Every structure is written in C-alpha cells, then in structure tokens.
Amino acid sequence: MKMVEGVWHRPWEVTMEVRRIQILKDGLEVAIVHTLREGNKLADFMANIVFSFAGTDSICYNDFQDLPSEAKTILNMDKNQIPNLRIRKFQNGDFAQD
C-alpha cells in the first residue's frame, strides 16, 4: 500500500509491478487499504501453493471442492465470521495473543 502511494521506497524487484498498479489506478476511484495478516490468510495460503509449484504445470481450482482442505477451512471460517487469531509462543513456553 505504502509503495503504491509513493510513501515507501520500492525495491527494484517490484518496480515494474508497482508502476503497473499505479497506471491501472490512474483515473479510477480506487482505495488501497491495509489488511492485517489475519485478514489475508487465504491469499497468503494460495500464494504459498503457487510458489511451491513454480516451474510446473499451471494450477487451476474450478470450484470449492477442488481447493485444498486448508483453503476450504479458511474460507468456511471467514464465511462464518470466525476470527483468525495470531497466537505466539514465547521461549519460556507462555502464550500471547496479539
């Protein structure tokens, strides 16, 4: 979000993608908003799947039943408005909820 808005310096590796987003966004009423990691859980999961299959045939999910079970779980939790909580375990064994 901050890179697209020009607030943060963007690394050269993503310069073309960020510029493409800026061009697409010009002349449109577009709002780019920050999403917490918990709200982006499905996108992160699917991105990891894509990276794990890099260089192989394409991956295609045509309907809900084709999705991996973890993706279905994440979608169902979101549909049922069950919050995703980030829980960290400290070295001393205690837990903390962010």
C-alpha positions in Angstrom: 0.0 0.0 0.0 2.7 2.5 1.0 4.8 1.6 -2.1 1.9 2.2 -4.4 1.1 5.5 -2.7 4.8 6.5 -3.1 5.4 6.8 0.7 7.9 4.0 0.9 10.8 3.3 -1.4 10.2 0.3 -3.5 12.9 -2.3 -4.2 13.9 -2.6 -7.9 12.5 -6.2 -7.9 8.9 -4.8 -7.7 9.3 -1.5 -9.5 7.5 -2.6 -12.7 4.6 -4.3 -10.8 4.1 -1.2 -8.6 4.2 1.1 -11.6 1.7 -1.1 -13.5 -0.7 -0.8 -10.5 -0.3 2.9 -10.4 -1.1 3.2 -14.1 -4.2 1.0 -13.7 -5.3 3.0 -10.8 -5.0 6.4 -12.6 -8.3 7.9 -13.5 -10.3 5.5 -11.3 -11.7 5.8 -7.9 -9.6 3.2 -6.2 -8.9 2.9 -2.5 -6.0 0.8 -1.4 -6.3 -0.2 2.3 -4.1 -2.1 4.7 -5.2 -5.6 5.6 -3.9 -7.3 8.7 -2.2 -10.6 8.2 -5.2 -12.5 9.7 -7.5 -11.0 7.1 -5.2 -12.0 4.3 -4.8 -15.6 5.4 -6.3 -17.2 2.3 -4.3 -15.1 -0.1 -1.1 -16.0 1.8 -2.0 -19.7 1.7 -2.8 -19.6 -2.0 0.4 -17.7 -2.8 2.5 -20.3 -1.0 0.8 -23.0 -3.1 1.7 -21.1 -6.3 5.3 -20.7 -5.2 5.6 -24.4 -4.2 4.5 -25.4 -7.8 6.8 -22.8 -9.5 8.1 -24.1 -12.8 5.5 -26.9 -13.1 2.1 -27.1 -14.9 -0.5 -24.5 -14.1 -2.7 -24.8 -11.1 -6.4 -24.4 -11.5 -9.3 -24.7 -9.0 -12.6 -24.5 -10.7 -14.8 -24.8 -7.6 -14.8 -25.0 -3.8 -14.4 -28.8 -3.8 -11.2 -28.6 -5.8 -9.5 -26.5 -3.2 -7.0 -28.0 -0.7 -8.7 -28.8 2.7 -6.8 -26.0 4.5 -8.1 -23.4 2.0 -11.7 -24.7 2.4 -11.2 -24.4 6.2 -10.0 -20.8 5.9 -12.9 -19.9 3.6 -15.5 -21.5 5.9 -14.1 -19.7 8.9 -14.4 -16.4 7.1 -17.9 -17.2 5.8 -19.0 -18.0 9.4 -17.2 -14.9 10.7 -14.9 -16.8 12.9 -11.9 -14.6 13.7 -8.4 -15.7 12.9 -6.2 -15.1 15.9 -2.5 -14.9 15.9 -1.1 -16.7 18.9 2.6 -16.6 19.7 4.5 -19.0 21.9 7.4 -17.5 23.8 10.6 -19.3 24.5 9.6 -19.8 28.2 6.5 -21.7 27.0 4.0 -18.9 27.7 1.5 -17.9 25.1 0.4 -14.4 24.0 -2.5 -13.3 21.8 -1.9 -10.3 19.5 
